[in-house]
Amino acid sequence: MASKRLLMAIPAALLLVSAPAMALDLAMNYSLAVASDYVWRGVSQTDSGPAVFGTVAGTYGQFYFGTSVENVDFSGINTEYDNWAGYNIPLAGANLDIGLVRYGYIDSPSRIDTLEVKVTLSKAFEAGTMAATVMHTANYFGSNNAATYVEFTAAHPLNDKFSVSGAVGYQELAKSTDDYATWNIGVGYSLSSHLGMDLRYSNNDFNSSANINDSRVVLMVTYAL
């Protein structure tokens, strides 16, 4: 069964949900990332091979949106594209993020495109940021079955260059015995205002001997404008 999306992007995601823009100006940003693997919810999407990600994202007030394209390697599929949009709501010192994420595949031999509803509650502390996220879909990658993913994340800046972050998640699949837990921890390093690195260990308890489910350490380098 197909699995998508990066857990390695935790620090950036936490920053987005914890500091919503209040001005009504349109702000755009662009990034290009290269990684030694594409890991989503603890599972490799590139058969343990390298990946390249191109992303365009923007904010308008508390509304945000974006799209990305990346290479994958499973079921004869080579290209994935993702679209997302949502709205940040300040809530008693925290932030409530409600949005949609769509995973699409340009060269898929069957229809596995998936739409998830996302709800994230995050809060910034002096020591860092913590967040809880629930993702739900009515049709999990062409299975015609519902699925829910729950994840808890935390990030802590060590200084103006280094940060540590981690996550624990659980993927539940309706009418299936393939439910599994996943977790990761990593260190980020800011080389400059535009260039950053992330080194992350990820694992899961998926009941499969396939190498895409093995634990792994992934290095990602991102250039952002």
Backbone as ProteinMPNN parsed JSONL, in Angstrom:
{"seq_chain_A": "MASKRLLMAIPAALLLVSAPAMALDLAMNYSLAVASDYVWRGVSQTDSGPAVFGTVAGTYGQFYFGTSVENVDFSGINTEYDNWAGYNIPLAGANLDIGLVRYGYIDSPSRIDTLEVKVTLSKAFEAGTMAATVMHTANYFGSNNAATYVEFTAAHPLNDKFSVSGAVGYQELAKSTDDYATWNIGVGYSLSSHLGMDLRYSNNDFNSSANINDSRVVLMVTYAL", "coords_chain_A": {"N_chain_A": [[0.842, -1.197, 0.0], [0.488, 2.23, -0.766], [2.332, 4.924, 0.697], [2.706, 8.229, 1.925], [4.546, 11.3, 2.312], [6.642, 13.625, 4.163], [8.148, 13.125, 7.287], [10.368, 14.328, 8.039], [10.191, 17.029, 7.852], [9.404, 18.283, 10.167], [10.381, 20.493, 11.932], [9.985, 22.857, 10.336], [7.243, 22.671, 9.824], [6.164, 22.931, 12.402], [6.9, 25.539, 13.011], [5.376, 26.94, 11.167], [2.697, 26.456, 11.989], [2.733, 27.505, 14.514], [3.179, 30.198, 14.424], [1.234, 32.085, 13.019], [0.679, 34.284, 10.262], [-0.293, 37.647, 10.699], [-0.695, 39.926, 9.241], [-2.317, 41.171, 6.25], [-1.006, 40.891, 3.909], [0.105, 39.275, 0.956], [2.377, 36.665, 1.087], [5.019, 34.911, -0.312], [6.955, 31.908, -0.583], [9.731, 29.88, -1.597], [11.244, 26.712, -2.155], [13.912, 24.328, -2.499], [14.803, 21.036, -2.051], [17.07, 18.398, -1.233], [17.333, 15.013, -0.483], [18.562, 12.083, 1.208], [16.756, 10.069, 1.277], [13.21, 9.555, 0.946], [11.04, 9.79, 3.376], [7.967, 9.016, 4.758], [5.743, 9.071, 7.317], [7.258, 7.104, 8.568], [7.935, 5.289, 6.559], [9.762, 4.449, 3.646], [9.478, 6.193, 0.605], [10.859, 6.092, -1.706], [12.048, 3.7, -2.197], [14.284, 3.428, -0.56], [16.001, 5.144, -1.827], [17.498, 8.283, -3.069], [15.916, 11.599, -2.98], [14.315, 14.439, -4.509], [12.867, 17.559, -3.838], [10.602, 20.048, -4.778], [9.146, 23.062, -3.802], [6.452, 25.365, -3.524], [5.028, 27.844, -1.613], [2.631, 29.779, 0.277], [1.298, 32.579, 2.214], [-1.602, 34.344, 3.317], [-2.668, 36.647, 5.307], [-4.12, 34.81, 7.836], [-4.499, 32.597, 6.352], [-3.141, 29.855, 4.547], [-1.272, 28.169, 1.933], [-0.058, 25.78, -0.504], [2.138, 23.937, -2.743], [3.85, 20.999, -3.886], [6.374, 19.08, -5.599], [7.79, 15.888, -6.041], [10.086, 13.132, -6.386], [9.277, 9.624, -6.437], [9.318, 6.055, -5.77], [7.634, 3.452, -6.248], [5.328, 0.84, -6.974], [5.46, 1.225, -9.753], [5.32, 3.955, -9.986], [6.637, 7.223, -10.394], [6.499, 9.952, -9.862], [5.281, 12.27, -7.571], [2.843, 14.667, -6.528], [1.85, 17.245, -4.32], [-0.768, 19.073, -2.804], [-1.852, 21.671, -0.655], [-3.849, 23.453, 1.762], [-5.016, 25.788, 4.203], [-6.2, 27.182, 7.361], [-5.232, 29.296, 9.988], [-6.071, 29.653, 13.369], [-5.979, 31.707, 16.11], [-6.018, 30.594, 19.466], [-6.697, 30.848, 22.642], [-4.005, 31.407, 23.488], [-2.757, 29.442, 22.081], [-2.551, 27.769, 18.848], [-4.833, 26.933, 16.358], [-4.947, 24.932, 13.619], [-6.585, 24.315, 10.703], [-7.014, 22.336, 7.914], [-6.567, 21.085, 4.494], [-5.028, 18.381, 2.765], [-3.777, 17.16, -0.235], [-2.663, 14.314, -1.91], [-1.144, 13.466, -4.89], [-0.534, 11.58, -7.959], [1.292, 11.485, -10.83], [1.897, 9.502, -12.745], [0.523, 7.176, -12.054], [-0.628, 3.798, -12.308], [-3.118, 3.15, -11.382], [-5.937, 4.67, -9.68], [-4.948, 6.333, -6.993], [-4.873, 8.718, -5.715], [-5.193, 10.836, -2.894], [-7.118, 12.516, -0.426], [-6.761, 14.29, 2.523], [-8.139, 15.449, 5.595], [-6.978, 17.837, 7.861], [-6.226, 18.595, 11.227], [-4.594, 20.586, 13.485], [-3.31, 21.339, 16.646], [-1.313, 23.62, 18.19], [1.296, 24.931, 20.304], [3.444, 27.477, 21.359], [6.262, 27.594, 23.435], [8.62, 28.935, 25.841], [10.754, 27.221, 25.724], [10.45, 25.965, 23.285], [8.37, 24.395, 20.79], [5.271, 22.638, 20.766], [3.021, 20.232, 19.353], [-0.074, 18.739, 18.318], [-1.521, 16.58, 15.99], [-4.177, 15.551, 13.86], [-4.991, 13.567, 11.134], [-7.252, 12.72, 8.57], [-8.809, 10.546, 6.24], [-11.286, 9.52, 3.857], [-10.815, 7.685, 1.946], [-8.205, 5.789, 1.655], [-5.526, 5.999, -0.217], [-6.624, 4.702, -2.559], [-7.816, 2.434, -1.464], [-10.436, 2.414, -0.742], [-11.15, 2.513, 1.874], [-11.443, 4.069, 5.079], [-9.053, 6.065, 6.932], [-7.02, 7.075, 9.683], [-4.616, 9.252, 11.005], [-2.604, 10.017, 13.753], [-0.529, 12.308, 15.392], [2.126, 13.43, 17.496], [4.25, 16.115, 18.073], [7.382, 17.783, 18.724], [9.617, 20.527, 19.104], [12.793, 22.01, 19.717], [14.861, 24.749, 20.029], [18.351, 24.798, 20.179], [20.338, 26.702, 19.979], [21.106, 29.631, 18.007], [21.697, 28.294, 15.707], [21.471, 25.46, 15.869], [18.923, 22.947, 16.29], [16.658, 20.644, 17.871], [14.289, 18.046, 17.222], [11.329, 16.009, 17.23], [8.995, 13.254, 16.729], [6.059, 11.31, 17.387], [3.894, 8.982, 16.041], [0.746, 7.473, 14.966], [-0.677, 5.284, 12.712], [-3.826, 4.443, 11.68], [-5.809, 2.086, 10.042], [-8.849, 1.468, 8.544], [-10.691, -1.589, 8.505], [-8.475, -3.272, 8.336], [-5.434, -4.953, 9.228], [-3.117, -3.628, 9.339], [-2.359, -1.493, 10.949], [-0.036, 0.774, 12.463], [2.686, 2.074, 14.466], [4.853, 4.943, 14.458], [7.961, 6.732, 14.681], [10.291, 9.427, 15.132], [13.417, 11.232, 15.393], [15.489, 14.091, 15.313], [18.183, 16.346, 14.256], [18.515, 19.707, 13.456], [20.298, 22.076, 11.425], [21.221, 25.356, 10.797], [22.699, 26.683, 8.098], [22.795, 29.111, 6.825], [20.767, 32.059, 6.267], [19.209, 31.113, 4.25], [19.865, 28.463, 3.756], [19.672, 25.177, 4.982], [20.123, 22.194, 7.054], [19.064, 18.853, 7.86], [19.282, 16.098, 9.937], [18.016, 12.953, 10.455], [16.667, 10.303, 12.362], [14.462, 7.616, 11.79], [11.769, 5.306, 12.458], [9.575, 2.426, 12.709], [6.844, 0.223, 13.702], [5.812, -1.437, 11.805], [4.333, -4.335, 10.508], [6.056, -5.933, 8.591], [8.516, -7.295, 6.391], [9.657, -5.887, 4.383], [12.154, -3.808, 2.909], [11.597, -1.104, 2.788], [10.36, -0.461, 5.112], [12.256, -0.509, 7.035], [14.258, 0.768, 9.777], [15.941, 3.943, 9.564], [18.427, 6.449, 8.787], [18.268, 9.725, 7.71], [19.473, 12.282, 5.643], [18.786, 15.616, 4.912], [19.03, 18.43, 2.808], [18.151, 21.778, 2.473], [17.312, 24.525, 0.434], [16.001, 27.665, 0.682], [13.885, 30.388, -0.304]], "CA_chain_A": [[0.0, 0.0, 0.0], [1.283, 3.444, -0.879], [2.413, 5.807, 1.854], [3.292, 9.469, 1.478], [4.842, 12.533, 3.013], [7.853, 13.717, 4.976], [8.227, 13.437, 8.711], [11.592, 15.075, 8.251], [9.927, 18.461, 7.8], [8.759, 18.663, 11.424], [10.668, 21.827, 12.446], [9.326, 23.871, 9.525], [5.801, 22.587, 10.023], [5.832, 23.483, 13.714], [7.019, 26.981, 12.951], [4.25, 27.464, 10.406], [1.452, 26.43, 12.728], [2.843, 28.191, 15.791], [3.326, 31.632, 14.237], [0.452, 32.485, 11.863], [0.839, 35.673, 9.862], [-1.451, 38.447, 11.04], [-0.9, 40.929, 8.196], [-3.1, 40.675, 5.124], [-0.177, 40.889, 2.711], [0.451, 37.974, 0.39], [3.802, 36.355, 1.209], [5.343, 33.666, -0.999], [8.303, 31.377, -0.41], [10.071, 28.812, -2.532], [12.354, 25.918, -1.629], [14.382, 23.141, -3.201], [15.45, 20.169, -1.068], [17.636, 17.126, -1.668], [17.408, 14.127, 0.678], [19.09, 10.747, 0.935], [15.6, 9.186, 1.218], [11.936, 10.223, 1.173], [10.353, 9.016, 4.407], [6.659, 9.552, 5.149], [5.152, 8.253, 8.37], [8.144, 5.998, 8.885], [8.101, 4.358, 5.439], [10.439, 5.039, 2.496], [8.695, 6.344, -0.622], [11.764, 6.024, -2.849], [12.732, 2.41, -2.121], [15.552, 3.732, 0.112], [16.833, 5.96, -2.696], [17.455, 9.731, -2.837], [14.735, 12.318, -3.456], [14.401, 15.885, -4.721], [11.571, 18.178, -3.577], [10.433, 21.451, -5.115], [7.955, 23.53, -3.089], [6.007, 26.753, -3.564], [4.041, 28.006, -0.549], [2.31, 31.173, 0.534], [0.35, 32.93, 3.272], [-2.359, 35.585, 3.16], [-3.256, 36.723, 6.63], [-4.021, 33.535, 8.539], [-4.694, 31.542, 5.37], [-1.904, 29.394, 3.924], [-1.462, 27.234, 0.824], [1.206, 25.388, -1.099], [2.204, 22.764, -3.617], [5.206, 20.467, -4.022], [6.582, 17.958, -6.521], [8.928, 15.09, -5.602], [10.182, 11.804, -6.989], [9.0, 8.45, -5.608], [9.65, 4.805, -6.457], [6.835, 2.315, -5.795], [4.19, 0.451, -7.827], [5.631, 1.801, -11.076], [5.092, 5.403, -9.919], [7.886, 7.964, -10.263], [6.312, 11.363, -9.532], [4.19, 12.653, -6.665], [2.637, 16.098, -6.294], [1.006, 17.466, -3.152], [-1.359, 20.396, -2.658], [-2.434, 21.844, 0.676], [-4.352, 24.777, 2.114], [-5.626, 25.766, 5.524], [-6.428, 28.443, 8.054], [-4.748, 29.312, 11.363], [-6.964, 30.364, 14.272], [-5.461, 31.867, 17.467], [-6.954, 29.971, 20.39], [-6.279, 30.829, 24.052], [-2.554, 31.309, 23.589], [-2.274, 28.392, 21.189], [-2.959, 27.967, 17.462], [-5.584, 25.844, 15.756], [-4.734, 24.887, 12.17], [-7.534, 23.429, 10.032], [-6.655, 22.37, 6.503], [-6.694, 19.933, 3.61], [-3.816, 17.97, 2.058], [-4.073, 16.202, -1.31], [-1.511, 13.627, -2.475], [-1.456, 13.035, -6.244], [0.507, 10.815, -8.646], [1.148, 11.778, -12.25], [2.03, 8.323, -13.594], [0.008, 5.992, -11.358], [-1.45, 2.921, -13.148], [-4.468, 3.105, -10.807], [-6.262, 5.91, -8.99], [-4.652, 6.274, -5.556], [-4.834, 10.066, -5.161], [-5.824, 10.825, -1.573], [-7.388, 13.798, 0.22], [-6.852, 14.201, 3.975], [-8.479, 16.602, 6.414], [-5.959, 17.988, 8.898], [-6.458, 19.501, 12.356], [-3.405, 20.658, 14.335], [-3.294, 22.282, 17.76], [0.088, 23.824, 18.558], [1.567, 25.996, 21.266], [4.849, 27.848, 21.509], [6.742, 27.828, 24.789], [9.956, 29.514, 25.846], [11.713, 26.165, 25.383], [10.225, 25.432, 21.948], [7.004, 24.266, 20.303], [4.663, 21.32, 20.791], [1.829, 20.189, 18.525], [-0.794, 17.477, 18.127], [-2.17, 16.614, 14.685], [-5.021, 14.444, 13.414], [-5.25, 13.542, 9.697], [-8.269, 11.704, 8.281], [-9.271, 10.412, 4.866], [-12.34, 8.529, 3.649], [-10.335, 6.709, 0.962], [-6.758, 5.766, 1.858], [-4.725, 5.593, -1.367], [-7.32, 3.78, -3.441], [-8.289, 1.234, -0.771], [-11.863, 2.608, -0.438], [-11.309, 2.424, 3.321], [-11.042, 5.256, 5.823], [-7.819, 5.954, 7.705], [-6.732, 8.207, 10.562], [-3.247, 9.336, 11.503], [-2.447, 10.913, 14.891], [0.895, 12.555, 15.602], [2.552, 14.419, 18.478], [5.57, 16.606, 17.674], [8.007, 18.787, 19.578], [10.867, 21.087, 18.583], [13.488, 22.824, 20.714], [16.089, 25.363, 19.517], [19.486, 24.73, 21.094], [20.929, 28.037, 19.854], [20.64, 30.248, 16.764], [22.075, 27.439, 14.586], [21.049, 24.074, 16.047], [17.631, 22.636, 16.908], [16.301, 19.226, 17.915], [12.855, 17.844, 17.088], [10.937, 14.606, 17.131], [7.567, 12.986, 16.579], [5.515, 9.968, 17.58], [2.625, 8.925, 15.329], [0.069, 6.182, 14.84], [-1.513, 5.176, 11.516], [-4.919, 3.477, 11.81], [-6.456, 1.789, 8.768], [-10.109, 0.747, 8.735], [-10.815, -2.904, 7.858], [-7.119, -3.729, 8.04], [-4.579, -5.276, 10.381], [-1.836, -2.973, 9.066], [-2.103, -0.333, 11.801], [1.339, 0.769, 12.957], [3.229, 3.272, 15.1], [6.093, 5.431, 13.865], [8.598, 7.752, 15.496], [11.543, 9.949, 14.581], [14.102, 12.283, 16.127], [16.531, 14.622, 14.453], [18.879, 17.593, 14.555], [18.579, 20.649, 12.348], [21.395, 23.042, 11.485], [21.06, 26.462, 9.858], [23.971, 27.102, 7.519], [22.624, 30.525, 6.52], [19.356, 32.43, 6.302], [18.522, 30.42, 3.158], [20.307, 27.082, 3.604], [19.609, 24.417, 6.22], [20.296, 20.749, 6.991], [18.357, 18.077, 8.876], [19.703, 14.7, 10.029], [16.89, 12.401, 11.206], [16.455, 8.867, 12.497], [13.04, 7.264, 11.815], [11.503, 3.886, 12.597], [8.169, 2.079, 12.857], [6.634, -1.175, 14.078], [5.011, -2.033, 10.731], [4.527, -5.782, 10.451], [6.478, -6.287, 7.239], [9.962, -7.446, 6.258], [10.116, -5.094, 3.248], [13.197, -2.886, 3.333], [11.076, 0.265, 2.888], [9.898, -0.281, 6.481], [13.395, -0.569, 7.944], [14.713, 2.016, 10.382], [16.919, 4.595, 8.688], [18.871, 7.814, 9.065], [18.127, 10.476, 6.47], [20.021, 13.642, 5.594], [18.117, 16.511, 3.959], [19.569, 19.785, 2.669], [17.089, 22.593, 1.9], [17.575, 25.918, 0.092], [14.696, 28.337, 0.683], [13.838, 31.821, -0.579]], "C_chain_A": [[0.878, 1.247, 0.0], [1.249, 4.241, 0.413], [3.125, 7.074, 1.433], [3.711, 10.39, 2.599], [5.96, 12.501, 4.031], [7.597, 13.976, 6.447], [9.449, 14.298, 8.987], [11.354, 16.569, 8.302], [9.287, 18.986, 9.066], [9.109, 20.082, 11.874], [9.968, 22.924, 11.668], [7.827, 23.868, 9.746], [5.393, 23.18, 11.358], [5.916, 24.997, 13.7], [5.849, 27.594, 12.216], [2.988, 27.523, 11.238], [1.54, 27.236, 14.019], [2.933, 29.701, 15.652], [2.568, 32.093, 13.004], [0.652, 33.958, 11.552], [-0.436, 36.446, 10.167], [-1.716, 39.522, 9.993], [-1.648, 40.308, 7.036], [-2.312, 40.709, 3.829], [0.076, 39.458, 2.26], [1.953, 37.776, 0.481], [4.048, 34.989, 0.583], [6.753, 33.227, -0.627], [8.485, 30.143, -1.267], [11.246, 28.03, -1.947], [12.656, 24.74, -2.545], [15.165, 22.314, -2.192], [15.945, 18.895, -1.736], [17.81, 16.263, -0.424], [17.946, 12.764, 0.264], [17.975, 9.707, 0.851], [14.355, 10.057, 1.394], [11.137, 9.344, 2.131], [9.07, 9.735, 4.793], [6.012, 8.588, 6.122], [5.937, 6.96, 8.593], [8.459, 5.044, 7.761], [8.758, 5.076, 4.264], [9.522, 5.057, 1.278], [9.543, 6.207, -1.881], [12.576, 4.737, -2.843], [14.155, 2.587, -1.588], [16.512, 4.539, -0.755], [16.684, 7.443, -2.411], [16.21, 10.374, -3.428], [15.034, 13.796, -3.586], [12.997, 16.46, -4.585], [11.595, 19.637, -4.009], [9.121, 21.942, -4.534], [7.726, 25.016, -3.323], [4.9, 26.89, -2.528], [3.795, 29.484, -0.3], [1.376, 31.335, 1.715], [-0.356, 34.222, 2.88], [-3.163, 35.768, 4.436], [-3.042, 35.406, 7.35], [-4.284, 32.336, 7.625], [-3.346, 31.15, 4.779], [-2.212, 28.355, 2.847], [-0.104, 26.857, 0.267], [1.076, 24.194, -2.01], [3.656, 22.304, -3.71], [5.205, 19.321, -5.03], [7.839, 17.234, -6.068], [8.931, 13.739, -6.32], [9.873, 10.724, -5.963], [9.394, 7.21, -6.41], [8.887, 3.663, -5.807], [5.706, 2.085, -6.792], [4.265, 1.058, -9.222], [5.428, 3.301, -11.135], [6.411, 6.113, -9.652], [7.723, 9.387, -9.76], [5.087, 11.572, -8.66], [4.068, 14.17, -6.65], [1.633, 16.252, -5.16], [0.492, 18.902, -3.158], [-1.968, 20.505, -1.267], [-2.901, 23.287, 0.861], [-5.003, 24.675, 3.482], [-5.722, 27.145, 6.128], [-5.991, 28.307, 9.5], [-5.646, 30.185, 12.228], [-6.299, 30.489, 15.644], [-6.487, 31.382, 18.478], [-6.337, 29.897, 21.781], [-4.776, 30.63, 24.21], [-1.931, 30.22, 22.745], [-2.712, 28.721, 19.756], [-3.673, 26.73, 16.957], [-5.48, 25.962, 14.248], [-5.691, 23.86, 11.573], [-7.257, 23.49, 8.537], [-6.934, 21.078, 5.769], [-5.348, 19.66, 2.959], [-4.214, 16.935, 1.008], [-2.765, 15.642, -1.852], [-1.904, 13.093, -3.849], [-0.262, 12.386, -6.911], [0.297, 10.918, -10.143], [1.095, 10.508, -13.086], [1.521, 7.05, -12.921], [-0.841, 5.137, -12.288], [-2.878, 2.772, -12.627], [-4.693, 4.379, -9.999], [-6.04, 5.758, -7.485], [-4.554, 7.662, -4.937], [-5.684, 10.124, -3.894], [-5.963, 12.236, -1.019], [-7.551, 13.571, 1.718], [-7.299, 15.536, 4.565], [-7.491, 16.653, 7.576], [-6.419, 18.974, 9.967], [-5.232, 19.441, 13.261], [-3.603, 21.707, 15.418], [-1.85, 22.405, 18.222], [0.209, 24.965, 19.555], [3.065, 26.215, 21.376], [5.153, 28.128, 22.973], [8.113, 28.485, 24.702], [10.991, 28.494, 25.408], [11.532, 25.62, 23.973], [8.751, 25.382, 21.603], [6.543, 22.823, 20.406], [3.372, 21.365, 19.978], [1.24, 18.784, 18.507], [-1.597, 17.601, 16.847], [-3.004, 15.362, 14.467], [-5.271, 14.613, 11.926], [-6.256, 12.431, 9.413], [-8.633, 11.732, 6.81], [-10.352, 9.347, 4.789], [-11.905, 7.431, 2.69], [-8.809, 6.738, 0.957], [-6.05, 5.161, 0.653], [-5.368, 4.474, -2.186], [-7.868, 2.538, -2.794], [-9.799, 1.24, -0.561], [-12.167, 2.424, 1.044], [-10.812, 3.707, 3.976], [-9.748, 4.989, 6.587], [-7.622, 7.228, 8.509], [-5.297, 8.119, 11.054], [-3.189, 10.38, 12.611], [-0.965, 11.066, 15.177], [1.118, 13.641, 16.653], [3.99, 14.816, 18.15], [6.074, 17.644, 18.671], [9.309, 19.243, 18.939], [11.461, 22.026, 19.615], [14.751, 23.417, 20.098], [17.192, 25.302, 20.565], [20.236, 26.056, 21.133], [20.443, 28.61, 18.531], [20.984, 29.411, 15.531], [21.475, 26.037, 14.675], [19.662, 23.987, 16.681], [17.445, 21.123, 16.929], [14.778, 19.121, 17.824], [12.556, 16.359, 16.961], [9.436, 14.466, 17.029], [7.27, 11.535, 16.9], [4.139, 9.955, 16.924], [2.044, 7.536, 15.292], [-0.868, 6.233, 13.64], [-2.54, 4.064, 11.696], [-5.622, 3.333, 10.471], [-7.717, 0.971, 9.017], [-10.094, -0.56, 7.949], [-9.452, -3.476, 7.487], [-6.402, -4.064, 9.338], [-3.213, -4.603, 10.25], [-1.63, -1.691, 9.858], [-0.657, -0.389, 12.305], [1.683, 2.107, 13.609], [4.53, 3.66, 14.406], [6.657, 6.546, 14.74], [9.876, 8.215, 14.812], [12.115, 11.01, 15.503], [15.252, 12.781, 15.267], [17.111, 15.933, 14.944], [18.898, 18.445, 13.304], [19.719, 21.632, 12.542], [21.194, 24.092, 10.405], [22.419, 26.931, 9.378], [23.97, 28.584, 7.195], [21.142, 30.836, 6.605], [18.547, 31.711, 5.237], [18.808, 28.927, 3.087], [20.298, 26.364, 4.949], [19.772, 22.928, 5.982], [19.491, 20.095, 8.109], [18.834, 16.632, 8.8], [18.732, 14.007, 10.968], [16.874, 10.867, 11.17], [14.951, 8.607, 12.564], [12.888, 5.748, 11.871], [9.996, 3.677, 12.72], [8.062, 0.63, 13.313], [5.733, -1.879, 13.064], [5.359, -3.508, 10.591], [4.846, -6.225, 9.029], [7.994, -6.362, 7.205], [10.516, -6.637, 5.091], [11.102, -4.031, 3.711], [12.71, -1.447, 3.441], [10.581, 0.573, 4.298], [11.032, -0.325, 7.499], [13.646, 0.787, 8.602], [15.793, 2.617, 9.49], [17.29, 5.97, 9.225], [18.897, 8.562, 7.741], [18.702, 11.873, 6.633], [19.27, 14.435, 4.54], [18.797, 17.876, 3.998], [18.532, 20.614, 1.918], [17.592, 24.014, 1.647], [16.236, 26.613, -0.075], [14.862, 29.824, 0.405], [12.57, 32.404, -0.001]], "O_chain_A": [[1.893, 1.3, 0.693], [0.252, 4.229, 1.135], [4.071, 7.005, 0.648], [3.25, 10.243, 3.731], [6.2, 11.483, 4.68], [6.91, 14.931, 6.81], [9.552, 14.924, 10.042], [12.226, 17.313, 8.75], [8.675, 20.054, 9.037], [8.188, 20.839, 12.183], [9.408, 23.84, 12.272], [7.204, 24.926, 9.846], [4.374, 23.865, 11.44], [5.088, 25.67, 14.314], [5.371, 28.662, 12.598], [2.274, 28.526, 11.208], [0.505, 27.616, 14.568], [2.784, 30.421, 16.639], [3.2, 32.466, 12.016], [0.779, 34.782, 12.458], [-1.538, 35.954, 9.92], [-2.849, 39.986, 9.866], [-1.629, 39.092, 6.845], [-2.893, 40.569, 2.753], [0.239, 38.552, 3.077], [2.723, 38.614, 0.01], [3.362, 34.02, 0.91], [7.632, 34.054, -0.387], [7.525, 29.457, -1.617], [12.135, 28.608, -1.321], [11.79, 24.232, -3.257], [16.084, 22.822, -1.549], [15.331, 18.383, -2.672], [18.367, 16.717, 0.576], [17.802, 12.348, -0.885], [18.212, 8.585, 0.403], [14.436, 11.164, 1.927], [10.625, 8.292, 1.748], [9.088, 10.922, 5.118], [5.763, 7.428, 5.791], [5.368, 5.884, 8.778], [9.184, 4.071, 7.973], [8.361, 6.189, 3.92], [8.873, 4.06, 0.961], [9.015, 6.206, -2.993], [13.664, 4.682, -3.415], [15.102, 1.982, -2.091], [17.704, 4.613, -0.456], [15.841, 7.835, -1.604], [15.53, 9.782, -4.266], [15.883, 14.342, -2.881], [12.044, 15.918, -5.145], [12.508, 20.379, -3.647], [8.083, 21.313, -4.741], [8.661, 25.816, -3.321], [3.931, 26.131, -2.559], [4.629, 30.331, -0.618], [0.745, 30.38, 2.166], [0.213, 35.078, 2.203], [-4.2, 35.134, 4.63], [-1.911, 34.934, 7.463], [-4.288, 31.193, 8.081], [-2.501, 32.011, 4.535], [-3.278, 27.74, 2.851], [0.891, 27.533, 0.531], [0.043, 23.525, -2.047], [4.579, 23.115, -3.624], [4.181, 18.684, -5.277], [8.843, 17.87, -5.746], [7.896, 13.274, -6.797], [10.163, 10.876, -4.776], [9.759, 7.307, -7.582], [9.41, 2.981, -4.926], [5.19, 3.033, -7.384], [3.231, 1.374, -9.812], [5.367, 3.871, -12.225], [7.203, 5.687, -8.811], [8.687, 9.984, -9.279], [3.993, 11.105, -8.978], [5.07, 14.879, -6.747], [0.68, 15.479, -5.053], [1.231, 19.833, -3.478], [-2.536, 19.539, -0.759], [-2.413, 24.209, 0.207], [-5.482, 23.612, 3.875], [-5.374, 28.145, 5.5], [-6.33, 27.33, 10.168], [-5.949, 31.322, 11.868], [-6.07, 29.469, 16.293], [-7.671, 31.705, 18.38], [-5.55, 28.996, 22.07], [-4.335, 29.778, 24.981], [-0.708, 30.089, 22.698], [-3.187, 29.825, 19.487], [-3.179, 25.612, 17.106], [-5.879, 26.972, 13.668], [-5.618, 22.674, 11.898], [-7.262, 24.572, 7.949], [-7.457, 20.115, 6.329], [-4.609, 20.591, 2.637], [-4.899, 15.959, 1.314], [-1.863, 16.398, -2.213], [-2.88, 12.354, -3.972], [0.88, 12.597, -6.503], [-0.735, 10.499, -10.669], [0.326, 10.439, -14.044], [2.031, 5.963, -13.189], [-1.694, 5.673, -12.996], [-3.756, 2.313, -13.358], [-3.739, 5.084, -9.672], [-6.841, 5.133, -6.79], [-4.194, 7.79, -3.767], [-6.762, 9.533, -3.831], [-5.046, 13.05, -1.126], [-8.376, 12.762, 2.141], [-6.898, 16.604, 4.103], [-7.203, 15.631, 8.199], [-6.935, 20.047, 9.657], [-4.87, 18.37, 13.75], [-4.017, 22.831, 15.135], [-1.231, 21.412, 18.603], [-0.652, 25.84, 19.638], [3.846, 25.269, 21.473], [4.394, 28.813, 23.659], [8.697, 28.581, 23.623], [11.995, 28.85, 24.791], [12.389, 24.873, 23.501], [7.969, 26.216, 22.059], [7.316, 21.895, 20.167], [2.705, 22.398, 19.916], [1.946, 17.787, 18.658], [-2.279, 18.603, 16.632], [-2.602, 14.258, 14.834], [-5.713, 15.676, 11.489], [-6.134, 11.328, 9.947], [-8.751, 12.798, 6.205], [-10.341, 8.386, 5.557], [-12.534, 6.375, 2.617], [-8.199, 7.604, 0.331], [-5.983, 3.939, 0.521], [-4.748, 3.449, -2.467], [-8.348, 1.649, -3.497], [-10.386, 0.206, -0.242], [-13.318, 2.204, 1.421], [-9.88, 4.347, 3.489], [-9.393, 3.841, 6.853], [-8.003, 8.317, 8.079], [-4.825, 7.059, 11.464], [-3.667, 11.501, 12.435], [-0.226, 10.082, 15.203], [0.398, 14.639, 16.696], [4.849, 13.953, 17.97], [5.292, 18.293, 19.366], [10.017, 18.455, 18.313], [10.74, 22.747, 20.304], [15.633, 22.667, 19.68], [16.989, 25.709, 21.709], [20.71, 26.481, 22.186], [19.455, 28.121, 17.982], [20.606, 29.778, 14.418], [21.023, 25.49, 13.669], [19.277, 24.829, 17.492], [18.012, 20.409, 16.101], [14.063, 20.006, 18.295], [13.431, 15.56, 16.626], [8.693, 15.43, 17.215], [8.107, 10.652, 16.714], [3.307, 10.815, 17.212], [2.732, 6.547, 15.546], [-1.738, 7.099, 13.551], [-2.185, 2.895, 11.846], [-5.987, 4.325, 9.839], [-7.659, -0.095, 9.629], [-9.543, -0.622, 6.85], [-9.302, -4.096, 6.435], [-6.721, -3.532, 10.401], [-2.269, -4.955, 10.957], [-0.798, -0.869, 9.474], [-0.119, -1.47, 12.543], [1.054, 3.129, 13.338], [5.22, 2.813, 13.84], [5.914, 7.22, 15.454], [10.468, 7.487, 14.015], [11.393, 11.613, 16.297], [15.91, 12.001, 14.578], [16.621, 16.545, 15.894], [19.25, 17.973, 12.223], [20.068, 21.981, 13.669], [21.016, 23.758, 9.233], [23.198, 27.503, 10.141], [25.005, 29.245, 7.275], [20.345, 29.974, 6.975], [17.318, 31.697, 5.308], [18.073, 28.192, 2.426], [20.842, 26.865, 5.933], [19.588, 22.444, 4.866], [19.263, 20.692, 9.161], [18.798, 16.013, 7.737], [18.609, 14.391, 12.131], [17.04, 10.237, 10.126], [14.237, 9.288, 13.3], [13.749, 5.003, 11.403], [9.236, 4.639, 12.823], [9.049, -0.104, 13.316], [4.988, -2.796, 13.411], [6.531, -3.881, 10.56], [4.008, -6.818, 8.35], [8.681, -5.604, 7.889], [11.718, -6.687, 4.826], [10.922, -3.423, 4.767], [13.344, -0.64, 4.119], [10.399, 1.74, 4.646], [10.791, -0.192, 8.699], [13.289, 1.827, 8.05], [16.474, 1.904, 8.754], [16.557, 6.568, 10.014], [19.48, 8.089, 6.765], [18.452, 12.555, 7.627], [19.128, 13.985, 3.403], [19.101, 18.408, 5.067], [18.078, 20.211, 0.847], [18.21, 24.631, 2.514], [15.419, 26.191, -0.894], [15.843, 30.442, 0.818], [12.332, 33.605, -0.121]]}, "name": "protein", "num_of_chains": 1, "seq": "MASKRLLMAIPAALLLVSAPAMALDLAMNYSLAVASDYVWRGVSQTDSGPAVFGTVAGTYGQFYFGTSVENVDFSGINTEYDNWAGYNIPLAGANLDIGLVRYGYIDSPSRIDTLEVKVTLSKAFEAGTMAATVMHTANYFGSNNAATYVEFTAAHPLNDKFSVSGAVGYQELAKSTDDYATWNIGVGYSLSSHLGMDLRYSNNDFNSSANINDSRVVLMVTYAL"}
